[in-house]
Amino acid sequence: MQEKFIPTSILVTGGAGFIGSNFINHFMPGNPGCRVVNLDILTYAGNLKNLTGVEGNPDYRFVKGDICDGPLVEKLLAEERIEAVVHFAAESHVDRSITGPEIFVRTNVLGTQTLLEASRLHAQNTPEFRFLQVSTDEVYGSLGPEGYFTEETPLAPNSPYSASKAGADLLVRAYHETYQFPTLNTRCSNNYGPYHFPEKLIPLMIHNIMKRRPLPVYGDGLNVRDWLHVKDHSAAIERVLKLGKPGEIFNIGGNNEWKNIDIVNLVCDLLDQRLGRSPGENRGLITFVKDRAGHDRRYAIDASKLKRELGWEPAYTFEVGIAETIDWYLAHQEWVEEVVSGSYREYYERQYGER
């Protein structure tokens, strides 16, 4: 394990999104005095109300802007004397990438290259610097019924979204190999937890159950995902930033495989109890729909390198995490209603029916 890297100022891209906001909320209390600059363009999935806990903190600054805006990125890096970039900003919804891949290439590939180049030039005058690319296990493609993704698994993306993230990962690797630029790359499994936008499986199911609306499940529902609590993910990213050796890749997983239909059934049953409904009542809302194009069958992460080299492992059990997540959404219905009635409303209604 190398000497600990302690930045005094970091640029977080996409910090108003689901994982980015959870990371900021995790990082700032444990790192007093470290300046955190949040650069986010505030698409439909970005919400500054995710960050009310850090508003007013003199070490926090929000900047509305595009990661593809090179001059803006250069200006922020210089004026804030940034020592690390933690790069979350991305278009991330697979369904949207199938119907409109262009924005995924622009944001995820060109945006990453813009950040890398500005950071590379800035780092020439910054004694200590790190660029941490936050990626996904989807870049590896699909697994059969056995085995796990390791950091050596070849990239084989199957959707425009995962292809754009793989392209970004390869640019990060190229900048390290070509310029000896100090990069780090993390690839995580499916996240869940608070502030998750309700187009993704778990928050969508919770929201639709609350409304007694159909619960759309792709195909036969037997696709398998490894689930990771977003707070565990945030802690892992901080560990990689501070202790990871530049040039390395780290998989982050929850050791927690579930079939999609089993997740949906569990959420149904837990909400039967919480909403005072009859046992099995919510399961009656399940509606199997045409499978997603290119739907990967199984993802499963081997995170043993992260545990072995940096001492990280997940703190949440899924039983605790999913119960806590459901209770958070029940307690934050105002937040949910606001995000689904905003710029996302037209798409939401087209996909899942009227509210």
For each residue, the residues with C-beta under 8 A, 3 or more apart:
1: 243 309 310 311
2: 5 243 244 245
3:
4: 242 243
5: 2 84 128 130 241 242 243
6: 242
7: 10 34 83 84 128 130 241
8: 33 34 35 81 83
9: 34 35 36 37 80 81 82 83 84
10: 7 27 34 35 36 37 82 83 84 85 86 241
11: 37 39 76 77 80 82 84 85 86
12: 15 20 23 24 36 37 38 39 85 86 88
13: 20 39 40 67 85 86 87 88 89 115
14: 17 19 20 39 40 46 67 87 88 89 90
15: 12 20 21 23 24 36 38 39 40 51 62 88
16: 20 21 38 40 42 46 47 48 50 51 62
17: 14 20 21 40 45 46 47 50 88 89 92 197
18: 21 22 45 50 191 195 196 197 230
19: 14 22 23 88 134 191 230 233 234
20: 12 13 14 15 16 17 23 24 38 40 88 89
21: 15 16 17 18 24 25 47 50 51 195
22: 18 19 25 26 50 193 194 195 230 231 233 234
23: 12 15 19 20 26 27 86 88 233 234 237 238
24: 12 15 20 21 27 28 36 38 51 54 60
25: 21 22 28 29 50 51 53 54 234
26: 22 23 29 30 231 234 235 238
27: 10 23 24 30 31 34 36 234 238
28: 24 25 31 32 34 36 54 57 59 60
29: 25 26 32
30: 26 27 238
31: 27 28 34
32: 28 29 59
33: 8 59
34: 7 8 9 10 27 28 31 59
35: 8 9 10 59 61 80
36: 9 10 12 15 24 27 28 54 59 60 61
37: 9 10 11 12 61 63 76 80 82
38: 12 15 16 20 24 51 60 61 62 63
39: 11 12 13 14 15 63 65 67 72 73 76 89
40: 13 14 15 16 17 20 46 62 63 64 65 89
41: 46 64 65 66 67 89
42: 16 46 47 48 64
43: 46 91 343
44: 197 339 342 343 344 347
45: 17 18 92 93 197 199 344
46: 14 16 17 40 41 42 43
47: 16 17 21 42 50 195 335 339
48: 16 42 51 52 62
49: 52 335 338
50: 16 17 18 21 22 25 47 195
51: 15 16 21 24 25 38 48 54 55 60 62
52: 48 49 55
53: 25
54: 24 25 28 36 51 57 60
55: 51 52 60
56: 60
57: 28 54 60
58:
59: 28 32 33 34 35 36
60: 24 28 36 38 51 54 55 56 57
61: 35 36 37 38 80
62: 15 16 38 40 48 51
63: 37 38 39 40 72 76
64: 40 41 42
65: 39 40 41 69 72 73 76
66: 41 69 72 111
67: 13 14 39 41 73 87 89 107 111 112 114 115
68: 106 107 110 111 114
69: 65 66 72 73 114
70: 73 74 114 117 118
71: 74 75
72: 39 63 65 66 69 75 76
73: 39 65 67 69 70 76 77 114 115 118 119
74: 70 71 77 78 118 121 122
75: 71 72 78 79
76: 11 37 39 63 65 72 73 79 80 82
77: 11 73 74 80 82 85 118 119 122
78: 74 75 81 122
79: 75 76
80: 9 11 35 37 61 76 77
81: 8 9 78 126
82: 9 10 11 37 76 77 85 122 126
83: 7 8 9 10 126 128 129 130
84: 5 7 9 10 11 129 130 131 132 241
85: 10 11 12 13 77 82 115 119 130 131 132
86: 10 11 12 13 23 132 134 237 241
87: 13 14 67 112 115 131 132 133 134
88: 12 13 14 15 17 19 20 23 134
89: 13 14 17 20 39 40 41 67 107 111
90: 14 107 108 111 134 164 165 168
91: 43 96 97 103 104 107 108 161 164
92: 17 45 136 161
93: 45 96 97 161 199 200
94: 97 98 138 159 161 162 292
95: 98 99 199 292 351
96: 91 93 99 100 104 161
97: 91 93 94 100 101 104 159 160 161 164
98: 94 95 101 159 160 292 293 294
99: 95 96
100: 96 97 103 104
101: 97 98 104 105 160 164
102: 105 106
103: 91 100 106 107
104: 91 96 97 100 101 107 108 160 161 164
105: 101 102 108 109 110 160 164 167
106: 68 102 103 109 110 111
107: 67 68 89 90 91 103 104 110 111 164
108: 90 91 104 105 111 112 161 164 165 167 168
109: 105 106 112 113 164 167 168 171
110: 68 105 106 107 113 114
111: 66 67 68 89 90 106 107 108 114 115
112: 67 87 108 109 115 116 133 168 171 172
113: 109 110 116 117 168 171
114: 67 68 69 70 73 110 111 117 118
115: 13 67 73 85 87 111 112 118 119 131
116: 112 113 119 120 131 171 172 175 181 183
117: 70 113 114 120 121
118: 70 73 74 77 114 115 121 122
119: 73 77 85 115 116 122 123 129 131 181
120: 116 117 123 124 175 179 181
121: 74 117 118 124
122: 74 77 78 82 118 119 125 126 129
123: 119 120 126 129 131 181 182
124: 120 121
125: 122
126: 81 82 83 122 123 129
127:
128: 5 7 83
129: 83 84 119 122 123 126 182
130: 5 7 83 84 85 182 183 184 241 246
131: 84 85 87 115 116 119 123 172 175 181 182 183 184
132: 84 85 86 87 183 184 185 186 237 240 241 244
133: 87 112 168 169 172 183 184 185 186
134: 19 86 87 88 90 186 188 237
135: 139 165 168 169 185 186 187 188
136: 92 139 162 165 187 188
137: 140 149 187 188 189 226 251 253 299 301
138: 94 141 157 158 159 161 162 165 296 299
139: 135 136 155 157 162 165 166 169 187
140: 137 143 149 153 154 155 156 157 187 299
141: 138 155 156 157 158 162 296
142: 156 158 296 297 298 299
143: 140 146 147 148 149 297 298 299 300
144: 147 297 298
145: 298
146: 143
147: 143 144 300
148: 143 300 301 302
149: 137 140 143 153 187 251 299 300 301 302
150: 153 251 302 305
151: 187 249 250 251 305
152:
153: 140 149 150
154: 140
155: 139 140 141 166 169 170
156: 140 141 142
157: 138 139 140 141 162 163 165 166
158: 138 141 142 162 163 294 296
159: 94 97 98 138 162 163 294 296
160: 97 98 101 104 105 163 164
161: 91 92 93 94 96 97 104 108 138 164 165
162: 94 136 138 139 141 157 158 159 165 166
163: 157 158 159 160 166 167
164: 90 91 97 101 104 105 107 108 109 160 161 167 168
165: 90 108 135 136 138 139 157 161 162 168 169
166: 139 155 157 162 163 169 170
167: 105 108 109 163 164 170 171
168: 90 108 109 112 113 133 135 164 165 171 172
169: 133 135 139 155 165 166 172 173 185 187
170: 155 166 167 173 174
171: 109 112 113 116 167 168 174 175
172: 112 116 131 133 168 169 175 176 183 185
173: 169 170 176 177 183 185
174: 170 171 177 178
175: 116 120 131 171 172 178 179 181 183
176: 172 173 179 180 181 182 183 246 247
177: 173 174 247
178: 174 175 181
179: 120 175 176
180: 176
181: 116 119 120 123 131 175 176 178
182: 123 129 130 131 176 246 247
183: 116 130 131 132 133 172 173 175 176 246 247
184: 130 131 132 133 240 241 244 246 247 248 249 250
185: 132 133 135 169 172 173 248 249 250
186: 132 133 134 135 236 237 240 249 250 251 252
187: 135 136 137 139 140 149 151 169 249 250 251 252 301
188: 134 135 136 137 191 228 233 236 251 252 253 301
189: 137 225 226 227 228 252 253 254 256 299 300 301
190: 201 225 226 227 228 299
191: 18 19 188 196 227 228 229 230 233
192: 196 202 227 228 229 230 321 322 325
193: 22 196 229 230 231 321 324 325 328
194: 22 230 325 328 329 332
195: 18 21 22 47 50 230 335
196: 18 191 192 193 200 202 203 230 325
197: 17 18 44 45 200 203 339 344
198: 203 204 206 207 336 339 340 348
199: 45 93 95 203 204 344 348 351
200: 93 196 197 203 204
201: 190 204 205 260 263 264
202: 192 196 205 206 263 267 322 325
203: 196 197 198 199 200 206 207 329 336
204: 198 199 200 201 207 208 216 352
205: 201 202 208 209 215 263 264 267 268
206: 198 202 203 209 210 267 271 326 329 330
207: 198 203 204 210 211 329 336 340
208: 204 205 211 212 213 214 215 285 352
209: 205 206 212 213 215 267 268 271 275 282 285
210: 206 207 271 275 330 333
211: 207 208 355
212: 208 209 285
213: 208 209 285 352 353
214: 208 285 286 287 352 353
215: 205 208 209 264 268 282 285 286 287
216: 204 287 289 352
217: 221 260 261 264 286 287 288 289
218: 221 223 260 288 289 290 291 292 295
219: 222 223 288 290 291 292 295
220: 261 288 291
221: 217 218 259 260 261 264 288
222: 219 259 260 261 297
223: 218 219 259 260 295 296 297 298
224: 257 258 259 260 297 298 299 300
225: 189 190 257 258 260 263 298 299
226: 137 189 190 253 254 255 256 257 299 300 301
227: 189 190 191 192 254 256 257 258 263 318 321
228: 188 189 190 191 192 232 233 252 253 254 256 301 314
229: 191 192 193 232 233 254 314 315 316 321 325
230: 18 19 22 191 192 193 194 195 196 233 234
231: 22 26 193 234 235 315 316
232: 228 229 235 236 252 254 314 315 316
233: 19 22 23 188 191 228 229 230 236 237 252
234: 19 22 23 25 26 27 230 231 237 238
235: 26 231 232 238 239 312 315
236: 186 188 232 233 239 240 250 252 306 312
237: 23 86 132 134 186 233 234 240 241 252
238: 23 26 27 30 234 235 241 242
239: 235 236 242 243 244 306 310 311 312
240: 132 184 186 236 237 243 244 250 306 310
241: 5 7 10 84 86 130 132 184 237 238 244
242: 4 5 6 238 239
243: 1 2 4 5 239 240 310
244: 2 132 184 239 240 241 248 250 310
245: 2 248
246: 130 176 182 183 184
247: 176 177 182 183 184
248: 184 185 244 245
249: 151 184 185 186 187
250: 151 184 185 186 187 236 240 244 303 305 306 309 310
251: 137 149 150 151 186 187 188 301 302 303 305 306
252: 186 187 188 189 228 232 233 236 237 301 303 306 312
253: 137 188 189 226 228 256 300 301 302 303
254: 189 226 227 228 229 232 301 314 316 318
255: 226 301 303 314
256: 189 226 227 228 253 314 318
257: 224 225 226 227 298 300
258: 224 225 227 262 263 266 318
259: 221 222 223 224 262 263
260: 201 217 218 221 222 223 224 225 263 264
261: 217 220 221 222 264 265 286
262: 258 259 265 266
263: 201 202 205 225 227 258 259 260 266 267
264: 201 205 215 217 221 260 261 267 268 286
265: 261 262 268 269 283 286
266: 258 262 263 269 270 322
267: 202 205 206 209 263 264 270 271 282 322 326
268: 205 209 215 264 265 271 272 280 282 283 285 286
269: 265 266 272 273 279 280 282 283
270: 266 267 273 274 322 323 326
271: 206 209 210 267 268 274 275 277 282 326
272: 268 269 275 277 278 279 280 281 282
273: 269 270 276
274: 270 271 326 327 330
275: 209 210 271 272 282
276: 273
277: 271 272 281 282
278: 272 281
279: 269 272
280: 268 269 272 283 284
281: 272 277 278 284
282: 209 215 267 268 269 271 272 275 277 285
283: 265 268 269 280 286
284: 280 281
285: 208 209 212 213 214 215 268 282
286: 214 215 217 261 264 265 268 283
287: 214 215 216 217
288: 217 218 219 220 221
289: 216 217 218
290: 218 219
291: 218 219 220 295
292: 94 95 98 218 219 295
293: 98
294: 98 158 159
295: 218 219 223 291 292
296: 138 141 142 158 159 223 299
297: 142 143 144 222 223 224
298: 142 143 144 145 223 224 225 257
299: 137 138 140 142 143 149 189 190 224 225 226 296
300: 143 147 148 149 189 224 226 253 257
301: 137 148 149 187 188 189 226 228 251 252 253 254 255
302: 148 149 150 251 253 305
303: 250 251 252 253 255 306 307 312 313
304: 307 308
305: 150 151 250 251 302 308 309
306: 236 239 240 250 251 252 303 309 310 312 313
307: 303 304 310 311 312 313
308: 304 305
309: 1 250 305 306
310: 1 239 240 243 244 250 306 307
311: 1 239 307
312: 235 236 239 252 303 306 307
313: 303 306 307
314: 228 229 232 254 255 256
315: 229 231 232 235
316: 229 231 232 254 320 321
317: 320 321
318: 227 254 256 258 321 322
319: 322 323
320: 316 317 323 324
321: 192 193 227 229 316 317 318 324 325
322: 192 202 266 267 270 318 319 325 326
323: 270 319 320 326 327
324: 193 320 321 327 328
325: 192 193 194 196 202 229 321 322 328 329
326: 206 267 270 271 274 322 323 329 330
327: 274 323 324 330 331
328: 193 194 324 325 331 332
329: 194 203 206 207 325 326 332 333 336
330: 206 210 274 326 327 333
331: 327 328
332: 194 328 329 335 336
333: 210 329 330 336 337
334: 337 338
335: 47 49 195 332 338 339
336: 198 203 207 329 332 333 339 340
337: 333 334 340 341
338: 49 334 335 341 342
339: 44 47 197 198 335 336 342 344
340: 198 207 336 337 344 345 348 355
341: 337 338 345 355
342: 44 338 339 345
343: 43 44 346
344: 44 45 197 199 339 340 347 348
345: 340 341 342 348 349 355
346: 343 349 350
347: 44 344 350 351
348: 198 199 340 344 345 351 352 355
349: 345 346 352 353 354 355
350: 346 347
351: 95 199 347 348
352: 204 208 213 214 216 348 349
353: 213 214 349
354: 349
355: 211 340 341 345 348 349
